[in-house]
C-alpha cells in the first residue's frame, strides 16, 4: 500500500499540465479550452468557479487522498496559513519540509502568503513543488530552501501508523490482544490462526500466545498505536512498516 504522503504527491504530480480554462467548459480535460479566466475542475469541485485556485488545488488533492480533514478547506492562502499556525503545525523558512507538506509563498517577500503549493521532494539545497495556478496551469517548481519568498510550511499531522503490512520486531514474540489495550486479554495460542503469515511461537517445548519476530502481519484497522489483524489487536510500536 502506498503511504499517505506518497499518495498525495502522486495525485498532485498526475495533475501537472492541467491548463486553466477560458470558460466553464471542458473542465476535466487537461488542455482543452485554455484561457485565463480562472475556470478549473478544482473550482467546480470546491463550489466556487471561476476564482483564484492555488489553494483550491491543494484542497482537491488532499480530498482525493482522503486527507482533507488534515487541512483547512479554503480558497484563501492566508486562511490556510492561519489554520496551520492555530494548530501549531506551521514551520517558518529554514525548516526542511517533508513531501506532502504545504509551502506558502509571497512573491514580494512580504509576510502574507499569496500562493501555495505541495512539496514533492527536498534535497540539501532545494525544495521541489507542484502548484496550482502557476502561470495559469498546474506546474512543477523548485526553490532554494533559503529563498526569502518562502514564508514557511504547513505540516499536517499525518497518522503515525497506516493500514497495510507490518513486520513484527518484538524481541521474542508479540502478544495479540482482544481489543486495543495492554490490559486486554491475550488471544490464546490455540485461537491464533496457523496461516503462513502468522507463526505460533514455541521455545523449549513451551507454547507462547504471540507472533514470532519477523512475522508479516496484515493490519486492516488502526486505533492510535494499535493495529487490528484477523485475530485481534497488536501494538504497532513493536512493528515496522513493510515497504516492499
MIPAKE-188689 format. One line per 4 residues: number of its first residue (from 1); for each residue x, y, z of C-alpha. Coordinates in steps of 0.25 Angstrom, whole numbers, padded with zeros to 4 digits. Layout:
<rs>
NUM> X Y Z  ...
</rs>
This chain:
<rs>
1> 0000 0000 0000  0005 0014 -0003  0008 0023 0009  -0001 0035 0010
5> 0009 0045 0007  0014 0038 -0005  -0001 0037 -0010  -0003 0052 -0008
9> 0010 0054 -0016  0006 0044 -0027  -0008 0051 -0029  -0002 0065 -0030
13> 0008 0060 -0040  -0003 0054 -0048  -0009 0067 -0050  0003 0074 -0056
17> 0000 0080 -0069  -0015 0084 -0066  -0018 0097 -0072  -0027 0108 -0067
21> -0040 0109 -0075  -0046 0121 -0083  -0060 0117 -0079  -0068 0107 -0071
25> -0065 0096 -0082  -0057 0084 -0083  -0052 0086 -0069  -0048 0071 -0068
29> -0039 0072 -0080  -0025 0075 -0077  -0022 0084 -0089  -0035 0087 -0096
33> -0042 0101 -0095  -0029 0108 -0090  -0031 0122 -0084  -0028 0132 -0073
37> -0042 0133 -0067  -0039 0124 -0054  -0049 0113 -0058  -0044 0099 -0053
41> -0049 0086 -0049  -0043 0089 -0035  -0052 0101 -0034  -0064 0093 -0039
45> -0061 0083 -0028  -0059 0094 -0018  -0072 0101 -0021  -0066 0114 -0026
49> -0063 0115 -0040  -0057 0124 -0046  -0047 0129 -0036  -0033 0128 -0031
53> -0030 0113 -0030  -0016 0110 -0024  -0022 0107 -0010  -0034 0100 -0016
57> -0024 0091 -0024  -0017 0087 -0010  -0031 0084 -0004  -0035 0076 -0016
61> -0022 0067 -0016  -0024 0065 -0001  -0038 0061 -0003  -0035 0051 -0014
65> -0025 0045 -0004  -0035 0044 0007  -0028 0054 0016  -0036 0067 0015
69> -0039 0066 0030  -0024 0069 0032  -0024 0083 0026  -0034 0095 0024
73> -0043 0094 0012  -0042 0109 0008  -0039 0117 -0005  -0031 0127 0003
77> -0016 0125 0005  -0016 0134 0017  -0027 0126 0023  -0020 0113 0021
81> -0007 0119 0027  -0015 0123 0039  -0021 0109 0041  -0007 0103 0042
85> -0002 0114 0051  -0014 0112 0060  -0012 0097 0060  0003 0098 0063
89> 0006 0092 0050  0014 0103 0043  0029 0104 0042  0036 0116 0036
93> 0046 0117 0025  0059 0109 0030  0051 0097 0033  0054 0085 0024
97> 0040 0081 0019  0035 0067 0016  0027 0062 0004  0013 0066 0004
101> 0015 0078 0013  0009 0091 0008  0018 0102 0004  0014 0117 0006
105> 0020 0127 -0004  0019 0142 -0005  0025 0147 -0018  0030 0160 -0012
109> 0036 0154 0001  0025 0160 0010  0019 0154 0022  0005 0150 0016
113> 0004 0138 0006  -0001 0140 -0008  0002 0126 -0013  0003 0111 -0008
117> 0008 0098 -0013  0010 0084 -0009  0024 0079 -0006  0028 0067 -0015
121> 0043 0065 -0010  0054 0072 -0003  0069 0071 -0005  0081 0079 0002
125> 0079 0091 -0006  0065 0092 -0012  0050 0089 -0009  0042 0084 -0021
129> 0027 0086 -0022  0014 0084 -0030  0006 0097 -0031  -0008 0100 -0036
133> -0010 0113 -0043  0005 0115 -0046  0005 0123 -0059  -0009 0118 -0061
137> -0007 0103 -0060  -0003 0092 -0051  0013 0092 -0051  0025 0087 -0044
141> 0035 0097 -0038  0047 0098 -0029  0052 0108 -0019  0065 0109 -0011
145> 0062 0106 0003  0067 0119 0007  0058 0127 -0003  0052 0139 0004
149> 0039 0137 -0003  0037 0125 0005  0029 0129 0017  0029 0115 0023
153> 0021 0101 0022  0008 0095 0027  0012 0082 0033  -0001 0073 0035
157> -0001 0063 0046  -0002 0050 0038  -0005 0038 0045  0007 0031 0051
161> 0002 0017 0046  -0006 0013 0034  -0013 0001 0029  -0004 -0009 0022
165> 0006 -0019 0024  0016 -0019 0036  0027 -0028 0041  0028 -0032 0056
169> 0040 -0026 0062  0037 -0031 0077  0050 -0036 0083  0044 -0050 0084
173> 0029 -0050 0082  0017 -0041 0081  0004 -0043 0088  -0009 -0042 0081
177> -0020 -0035 0089  -0035 -0036 0089  -0036 -0021 0088  -0026 -0009 0086
181> -0021 -0008 0101  -0010 -0015 0109  -0020 -0018 0119  -0028 -0026 0109
185> -0028 -0041 0110  -0017 -0049 0101  -0022 -0057 0090  -0020 -0072 0094
189> -0009 -0080 0086  -0020 -0089 0080  -0028 -0078 0075  -0017 -0072 0067
193> -0018 -0075 0052  -0008 -0084 0047  -0007 -0078 0033  0007 -0075 0028
197> 0007 -0060 0031  0004 -0064 0046  0014 -0073 0053  0012 -0078 0067
201> 0024 -0078 0076  0030 -0090 0083  0042 -0089 0092  0048 -0101 0098
205> 0035 -0109 0096  0026 -0098 0103  0016 -0090 0094  0014 -0075 0095
209> 0002 -0067 0092  0008 -0058 0081  0014 -0055 0068  0029 -0059 0066
213> 0039 -0048 0062  0039 -0045 0047  0025 -0050 0045  0018 -0041 0034
217> 0004 -0037 0038  -0007 -0030 0030  -0013 -0018 0038  -0027 -0015 0034
221> -0031 -0004 0044  -0023 0006 0052  -0026 0012 0066  -0016 0021 0072
225> -0003 0012 0072  -0011 -0001 0071  -0014 -0009 0058  -0025 -0019 0056
229> -0021 -0033 0049  -0030 -0044 0046  -0030 -0050 0060  -0029 -0038 0069
233> -0020 -0025 0072  -0005 -0023 0073  0003 -0011 0078  0010 -0005 0065
237> 0021 0001 0074  0027 -0013 0073  0026 -0014 0058  0031 -0007 0046
241> 0025 -0004 0033  0027 -0014 0021  0031 -0005 0009  0033 -0015 -0002
</rs>
